[in-house]
Amino acid sequence: MVVTAQSSSCELQTEVQTSVLESQRQTWKARGHAKEKWLERALAEPVKNPDEGEKRALWIRHALEIVKCAQQEVRYEAALLDAYTAHLSALEMSLMAASESKLGVGSAEQRV
């Protein structure tokens, strides 16, 4: 019965996490969309003089560098998460195999 209580608790926690994750995903998506629109409007504004054109070009180069660094950081974090997910899957398989072998041994002992 302890396993059932833990299972239902885990399922509830997973449902809550999924709900929170979806909410956060929608928030980030909306923020990203708003930033894209702002950028489109800002870049659509005509340059009024050569100095402003130089400032804009510098700002664009700087912003592009920031975006590329962020993309690189996200790729790194994703690689770490992939490795950790693989590790957890291996642990799960080992534990499931151990559980099944214990259940098999136990039921064979009960029959004898």
C-alpha positions as CSV (number, residue, x, y, z in Angstrom):
1,M,0.0,0.0,0.0
2,V,2.9,2.3,0.5
3,V,3.8,1.9,-3.1
4,T,0.3,3.0,-4.1
5,A,0.4,6.1,-1.9
6,Q,3.8,7.0,-3.4
7,S,2.5,6.3,-7.0
8,S,-0.6,8.5,-6.6
9,S,1.5,11.2,-5.0
10,C,4.0,11.1,-7.8
11,E,1.2,11.1,-10.4
12,L,-0.4,14.2,-8.7
13,Q,3.0,15.9,-8.6
14,T,3.5,15.1,-12.2
15,E,0.1,16.5,-13.2
16,V,0.8,19.7,-11.2
17,Q,4.3,20.0,-12.7
18,T,2.9,19.5,-16.2
19,S,0.3,22.2,-15.6
20,V,2.9,24.7,-14.2
21,L,5.2,23.8,-17.1
22,E,2.5,24.5,-19.7
23,S,1.7,27.8,-18.0
24,Q,5.4,28.8,-17.9
25,R,5.8,27.8,-21.6
26,Q,2.8,29.9,-22.6
27,T,4.2,32.9,-20.7
28,W,7.6,32.6,-22.2
29,K,6.1,32.2,-25.7
30,A,4.0,35.3,-25.2
31,R,7.0,37.3,-24.0
32,G,9.0,36.1,-26.9
33,H,6.3,37.1,-29.3
34,A,6.0,40.5,-27.7
35,K,9.8,41.0,-28.0
36,E,9.7,40.0,-31.7
37,K,7.0,42.5,-32.4
38,W,8.9,45.2,-30.6
39,L,12.1,44.4,-32.6
40,E,10.2,44.4,-35.9
41,R,8.7,47.9,-35.1
42,A,12.1,49.2,-33.9
43,L,13.9,48.0,-37.0
44,A,11.1,49.3,-39.3
45,E,11.7,52.9,-38.0
46,P,13.7,54.9,-40.6
47,V,17.2,56.0,-39.7
48,K,17.1,59.8,-39.3
49,N,20.8,60.6,-39.7
50,P,24.2,58.8,-40.2
51,D,25.0,58.8,-36.5
52,E,21.8,57.1,-35.7
53,G,22.5,54.5,-38.5
54,E,25.9,53.8,-36.9
55,K,24.3,53.4,-33.5
56,R,21.7,51.1,-34.9
57,A,24.3,48.9,-36.6
58,L,26.4,48.7,-33.4
59,W,23.2,47.9,-31.4
60,I,22.3,45.1,-33.9
61,R,25.8,43.6,-33.8
62,H,25.7,43.6,-30.0
63,A,22.2,42.2,-29.8
64,L,23.1,39.5,-32.3
65,E,26.2,38.5,-30.2
66,I,23.9,38.2,-27.1
67,V,21.5,36.0,-29.0
68,K,24.2,33.7,-30.3
69,C,25.7,33.4,-26.7
70,A,22.2,32.6,-25.3
71,Q,21.7,29.9,-28.0
72,Q,25.1,28.4,-27.2
73,E,24.2,28.3,-23.5
74,V,20.8,26.7,-24.2
75,R,22.5,24.0,-26.3
76,Y,24.9,23.3,-23.5
77,E,22.1,23.1,-20.9
78,A,20.1,20.8,-23.3
79,A,23.2,18.5,-23.6
80,L,23.5,18.3,-19.9
81,L,19.8,17.5,-19.5
82,D,20.0,14.8,-22.2
83,A,22.9,13.2,-20.4
84,Y,21.0,13.3,-17.1
85,T,17.9,11.9,-18.7
86,A,19.9,9.0,-20.1
87,H,21.3,8.4,-16.7
88,L,17.8,8.4,-15.1
89,S,16.6,6.0,-17.8
90,A,19.4,3.6,-17.1
91,L,18.6,3.7,-13.3
92,E,15.0,3.1,-14.0
93,M,15.7,0.1,-16.2
94,S,18.0,-1.4,-13.6
95,L,15.5,-0.8,-10.8
96,M,12.6,-2.3,-12.9
97,A,14.7,-5.3,-13.8
98,A,15.6,-5.8,-10.1
99,S,12.0,-5.4,-9.1
100,E,10.8,-7.9,-11.7
101,S,13.4,-10.4,-10.7
102,K,12.5,-10.0,-7.0
103,L,8.8,-10.5,-7.8
104,G,9.6,-13.5,-9.9
105,V,11.7,-15.1,-7.1
106,G,9.1,-14.3,-4.4
107,S,6.2,-15.7,-6.4
108,A,8.2,-18.9,-7.1
109,E,9.0,-19.3,-3.4
110,Q,5.4,-18.9,-2.5
111,R,4.4,-21.6,-4.9
112,V,6.8,-24.2,-3.4
